[in-house]
Amino acid sequence: QSHYRAYVVRKLYRAQIKATVVFQRQYRSYFLMNNQKGDLRRQIDEQQKRLKRYKERCECVTMSKKLLIEKSKEERLVGRDKSMQDRLRLGHFTIVQHGASFTEQWTNGYGLQSLIKQ
C-alpha cells in the first residue's frame, strides 16, 4: 500500500506540475493577447484621430475652394463692369450696314467727346 500511495502521490504531483505549466502558458498567452488588444486599440484610436484631422483639413480646403471661386466670379463681374464703363467713356467700334456689306465704325465715348470739345 505504501508503494501504491507513493505512486498516486507522484502521479498527482506530476499532474499538478503539468496543470501549473499549462496554466502558466495560458496565462502568458492571455497576457500577450491582452497587450496586443491594448496596442490595437491604441492604433485604432490614433487612426481615428488622423482621420478626423484629415476630414477637418478637407473641410477647410473645400471652404477655401468655394471662397476662391466666389471671389473669382466677383472679380470677373467687377472687371466686366469696369470694361463696359471704359467702353462708354472712351468709345467703341459699332457695326454699320452699308447696302449689302457691313463695316466697323468707331464711335467716340463721352470722355473723348468732352476732350474734343475742349
DRENVEXDO-719997 format. One record per residue (C-alpha): residue number from 1; x, y, z. Coordinates in Angstrom, 2 decimals, always signed. Example, Ala and Ser with C-alpha at 12.3 -4.5 7.8 and 13.67 -1.06 7.14 Angstrom:
BEGIN
[site 1 [+12.30 -4.50 +7.80]] [site 2 [+13.67 -1.06 +7.14]] 
END
This chain:
BEGIN
[site 1 [+0.00 +0.00 +0.00]] [site 2 [+2.77 +2.47 +0.73]] [site 3 [+4.16 +1.86 -2.78]] [site 4 [+0.75 +2.44 -4.25]] [site 5 [+0.27 +5.57 -2.15]] [site 6 [+3.68 +6.90 -3.26]] [site 7 [+2.77 +6.08 -6.84]] [site 8 [-0.52 +8.01 -6.57]] [site 9 [+1.23 +10.96 -4.87]] [site 10 [+3.84 +11.09 -7.66]] [site 11 [+1.10 +10.93 -10.28]] [site 12 [-0.84 +13.72 -8.56]] [site 13 [+2.34 +15.76 -8.22]] [site 14 [+3.11 +15.32 -11.96]] [site 15 [-0.49 +16.20 -12.85]] [site 16 [-0.26 +19.29 -10.66]] [site 17 [+3.04 +20.34 -12.31]] [site 18 [+1.55 +19.70 -15.75]] [site 19 [-1.57 +21.72 -14.85]] [site 20 [+0.63 +24.52 -13.49]] [site 21 [+2.67 +24.59 -16.72]] [site 22 [-0.50 +24.61 -18.84]] [site 23 [-1.95 +27.37 -16.64]] [site 24 [+1.23 +29.44 -16.95]] [site 25 [+1.23 +29.05 -20.75]] [site 26 [-2.43 +30.03 -20.94]] [site 27 [-1.83 +32.98 -18.61]] [site 28 [+1.14 +34.12 -20.71]] [site 29 [-0.86 +33.83 -23.94]] [site 30 [-3.78 +35.68 -22.29]] [site 31 [-1.40 +38.39 -21.09]] [site 32 [+0.16 +38.71 -24.56]] [site 33 [-3.24 +38.83 -26.24]] [site 34 [-4.40 +41.45 -23.76]] [site 35 [-1.31 +43.55 -24.52]] [site 36 [-1.91 +43.12 -28.25]] [site 37 [-5.54 +44.10 -27.75]] [site 38 [-4.42 +47.30 -25.99]] [site 39 [-1.89 +48.04 -28.75]] [site 40 [-4.53 +47.51 -31.44]] [site 41 [-7.00 +49.71 -29.57]] [site 42 [-4.37 +52.49 -29.34]] [site 43 [-3.64 +52.13 -33.07]] [site 44 [-7.36 +52.35 -33.86]] [site 45 [-7.70 +55.48 -31.70]] [site 46 [-4.68 +57.04 -33.40]] [site 47 [-6.05 +56.24 -36.87]] [site 48 [-9.44 +57.70 -35.93]] [site 49 [-7.74 +60.90 -34.75]] [site 50 [-5.79 +61.09 -38.02]] [site 51 [-8.99 +60.54 -39.99]] [site 52 [-10.74 +63.30 -38.03]] [site 53 [-7.86 +65.74 -38.68]] [site 54 [-7.88 +64.78 -42.38]] [site 55 [-11.64 +65.41 -42.62]] [site 56 [-11.21 +68.78 -40.92]] [site 57 [-8.48 +69.68 -43.41]] [site 58 [-10.69 +68.56 -46.31]] [site 59 [-13.50 +70.76 -45.00]] [site 60 [-11.07 +73.70 -44.82]] [site 61 [-9.83 +73.03 -48.35]] [site 62 [-13.41 +72.77 -49.63]] [site 63 [-14.36 +76.03 -47.93]] [site 64 [-11.23 +77.76 -49.29]] [site 65 [-12.03 +76.45 -52.76]] [site 66 [-15.60 +77.77 -52.57]] [site 67 [-14.39 +81.15 -51.35]] [site 68 [-11.78 +81.40 -54.12]] [site 69 [-14.37 +80.52 -56.78]] [site 70 [-16.78 +83.08 -55.36]] [site 71 [-14.04 +85.75 -55.28]] [site 72 [-13.01 +84.93 -58.85]] [site 73 [-16.60 +85.27 -60.08]] [site 74 [-16.94 +88.59 -58.28]] [site 75 [-13.67 +89.87 -59.77]] [site 76 [-14.83 +88.85 -63.25]] [site 77 [-18.09 +90.75 -62.80]] [site 78 [-16.23 +93.82 -61.50]] [site 79 [-13.83 +93.62 -64.47]] [site 80 [-16.71 +93.31 -66.91]] [site 81 [-18.48 +96.32 -65.36]] [site 82 [-15.27 +98.38 -65.50]] [site 83 [-14.73 +97.36 -69.11]] [site 84 [-18.28 +98.48 -70.00]] [site 85 [-17.76 +101.80 -68.22]] [site 86 [-14.45 +102.34 -70.03]] [site 87 [-16.11 +101.43 -73.32]] [site 88 [-18.75 +104.09 -72.78]] [site 89 [-16.17 +106.64 -71.63]] [site 90 [-13.54 +106.06 -74.35]] [site 91 [-15.52 +104.75 -77.28]] [site 92 [-16.10 +101.57 -79.21]] [site 93 [-16.49 +100.04 -82.64]] [site 94 [-20.02 +99.52 -83.93]] [site 95 [-21.04 +97.51 -86.96]] [site 96 [-22.85 +99.58 -89.56]] [site 97 [-24.60 +98.21 -92.65]] [site 98 [-23.89 +99.95 -95.98]] [site 99 [-26.09 +98.33 -98.58]] [site 100 [-25.18 +94.65 -98.73]] [site 101 [-21.94 +94.98 -96.74]] [site 102 [-21.11 +95.60 -93.11]] [site 103 [-18.33 +97.84 -91.85]] [site 104 [-16.99 +98.72 -88.45]] [site 105 [-17.23 +102.32 -87.42]] [site 106 [-15.59 +103.94 -84.39]] [site 107 [-17.94 +105.76 -82.02]] [site 108 [-16.37 +108.17 -79.55]] [site 109 [-17.34 +107.86 -75.90]] [site 110 [-18.37 +110.72 -73.68]] [site 111 [-14.82 +111.16 -72.35]] [site 112 [-13.31 +111.59 -75.83]] [site 113 [-16.17 +113.85 -76.93]] [site 114 [-15.53 +116.20 -73.99]] [site 115 [-11.78 +116.25 -74.83]] [site 116 [-12.54 +117.09 -78.48]] [site 117 [-14.85 +119.95 -77.44]] [site 118 [-12.11 +121.48 -75.30]] 
END
